Amino acid sequence: MKVLVVDDEIGIREVIKEYCLFEHFDVLEAENGYEAINILKDNEVDIIVLDIMMPKMDGYSTLREIRTNYQIPVIMLSARSEEYDKLLGFELGVDDYLTKPFSPKELIARIKAITNRNKNSNDKYIYDKLEIDYLGHKVTIDNKEIKLTPKEYEILCYFIQNKGIALSRETLLSKIWGYDFFGDDRTVDTHIKMLRNNLGDYRDLIVTVRGMGYKFEEK
């Protein structure tokens, strides 16, 4: 897998590169948007890690340019955590968003989650006797279909797309219900409880992260 890291801070690029190389990813580097666009002209890239605050061409302008010609997944990095910045990034087509300072291990986990999701989006997920047919929109356990509500199905798929990543209740609300939803944490907890009940023997795949939310963890 080839990762393009776009950040004007060489220290951040080096840290990301080190963790990527440990995972045997190939790494390309750019210190601004112009360099990134030129690299994309001559290289096939699987995913882009893109900083917002850069000289010459900032991350938003770079993302707009990328989206006119490419559908490469993009994880955006920012020292700013305001909701407006995140919303603008998602409106422009970013796939994920991390606020600096961030955990390099979490970044790697998100890179894996996004690339696996894209690779398997038209495929099946199989774990032991649990199977999800994405094309058929069907979940089976031991070849017997289990009935999930649309929201339960969305939650399960989102968990699988982000395996091993701790997801806050706020993240689940925004990703599954949308930013304009005015529910609270109890909405998430109620749906998780129903989903676990429907998963039966596989309920423990959804792990409670104390004080935060949940994550999907294969045993």
Secondary structure, 3 states (H helix, E strand, C coil): CEEEEECCCHHHHHHHHHHHHHCCCEEEEECCHHHHHHHHHHCCCCEEEEECCCCCCCHHHHHHHHHHHCCCCEEEEECCCCHHHHHHHHHCCCCEEEECCCCHHHHHHHHHHHHHHHHCCCCEEEECCEEEECCCCEEEECCEECCCCHHHHHHHHHHHHCCCCCEEHHHHHHHHHCCCCCCCHHHHHHHHHHHHHHHHHHHHHEEEECCCEEEECCC
